[in-house]
Amino acid sequence: MTISFTLPLDPVAKGRPRFNRRGIVHTPAKTRHFERDVLRLATPFRPAQPLDQPLLVRLTFYMRPPKRWKRDLPTCKPDWDNLAKSVIDALNNVFWRDDSLITDALVSKRYDWTTRQGSIAVHVETHEGKTV
């Protein structure tokens, strides 16, 4: 099974957990809102049941290009792993039973020189014939 779609969202990195005065942990609002938007836009593409077999996930984050740049590739913040974590967490328990099922991942950061808008391309593929 293969699922592919593009989300018209500016990529947002997973924020660090914050502690309040009582020591209770919470996710920053920016991260919560982004994960909610990812899930809302991705819902039409979800499988009937959460996938329950080894998965390959490809994420390509298209960043808005800066007005001035030194390189053709975005070697600046946010880090690729924090970008991926925010999308993976948003789709957890909806697209797949648990993110531990992801055995292979390819994450890329690119500038979108054509539309100059941010977006996220998501590709999920099952490893056919393999079981957990």
ZAMARGU-4260 file (C-alpha; in steps of 0.2 Angstrom, whole numbers, plus 5000, padded with zeros to 4 digits):
<rodrens>
0) 5000/5000/5000 | 5006/5017/4996 | 4999/5034/5002 | 5006/5051/4995 | 5000/5068/4997
5) 5006/5086/4999 | 5001/5098/5013 | 5000/5116/5009 | 5008/5121/5026 | 5024/5130/5031
10) 5035/5117/5040 | 5036/5119/5059 | 5049/5110/5070 | 5043/5100/5085 | 5045/5112/5100
15) 5054/5106/5116 | 5042/5101/5130 | 5039/5115/5143 | 5036/5114/5161 | 5024/5125/5171
20) 5027/5130/5189 | 5020/5114/5196 | 5031/5104/5185 | 5018/5098/5173 | 5024/5095/5155
25) 5015/5103/5140 | 5019/5105/5121 | 5021/5123/5115 | 5005/5130/5107 | 5014/5133/5090
30) 5018/5114/5089 | 5000/5109/5095 | 4992/5120/5082 | 5004/5114/5068 | 5001/5096/5072
35) 4982/5099/5073 | 4983/5107/5055 | 4993/5092/5048 | 4981/5080/5054 | 4966/5090/5048
40) 4973/5092/5030 | 4980/5074/5030 | 4964/5065/5036 | 4956/5063/5018 | 4971/5052/5014
45) 4971/5041/5029 | 4969/5022/5027 | 4953/5014/5033 | 4962/5006/5048 | 4979/5012/5055
50) 4993/5003/5046 | 5001/4989/5057 | 5016/4983/5047 | 5034/4989/5044 | 5034/5006/5035
55) 5044/5017/5024 | 5041/5036/5026 | 5048/5050/5015 | 5045/5068/5020 | 5051/5082/5010
60) 5049/5099/5018 | 5049/5114/5006 | 5054/5130/5014 | 5050/5148/5009 | 5067/5154/5001
65) 5075/5168/5010 | 5077/5185/5002 | 5095/5183/5003 | 5104/5166/5003 | 5121/5159/5002
70) 5117/5141/4997 | 5105/5133/4986 | 5100/5121/5000 | 5092/5126/5017 | 5107/5122/5029
75) 5099/5133/5043 | 5087/5130/5057 | 5075/5121/5059 | 5084/5104/5060 | 5077/5091/5049
80) 5074/5079/5063 | 5063/5091/5073 | 5053/5094/5057 | 5050/5076/5054 | 5045/5073/5072
85) 5031/5085/5071 | 5023/5077/5056 | 5026/5059/5062 | 5018/5063/5079 | 5003/5072/5071
90) 5000/5056/5060 | 5003/5043/5074 | 4988/5032/5079 | 4979/5038/5063 | 4990/5033/5048
95) 4999/5020/5058 | 4997/5010/5074 | 5013/5017/5082 | 5028/5026/5075 | 5039/5012/5080
100) 5033/5003/5064 | 5043/5016/5054 | 5058/5006/5049 | 5065/5017/5035 | 5063/5036/5033
105) 5070/5048/5021 | 5069/5067/5026 | 5074/5081/5015 | 5073/5100/5017 | 5072/5111/5001
110) 5068/5128/4996 | 5053/5130/4984 | 5059/5142/4971 | 5044/5140/4960 | 5029/5145/4971
115) 5040/5152/4986 | 5028/5144/4998 | 5030/5131/5011 | 5023/5114/5009 | 5026/5096/5015
120) 5026/5081/5004 | 5022/5065/5013 | 5024/5047/5006 | 5020/5032/5016 | 5024/5014/5009
125) 5021/4997/5017 | 5035/4984/5016 | 5024/4971/5007 | 5025/4953/5013 | 5034/4958/5029
130) 5026/4957/5046 | 5029/4964/5063
</rodrens>
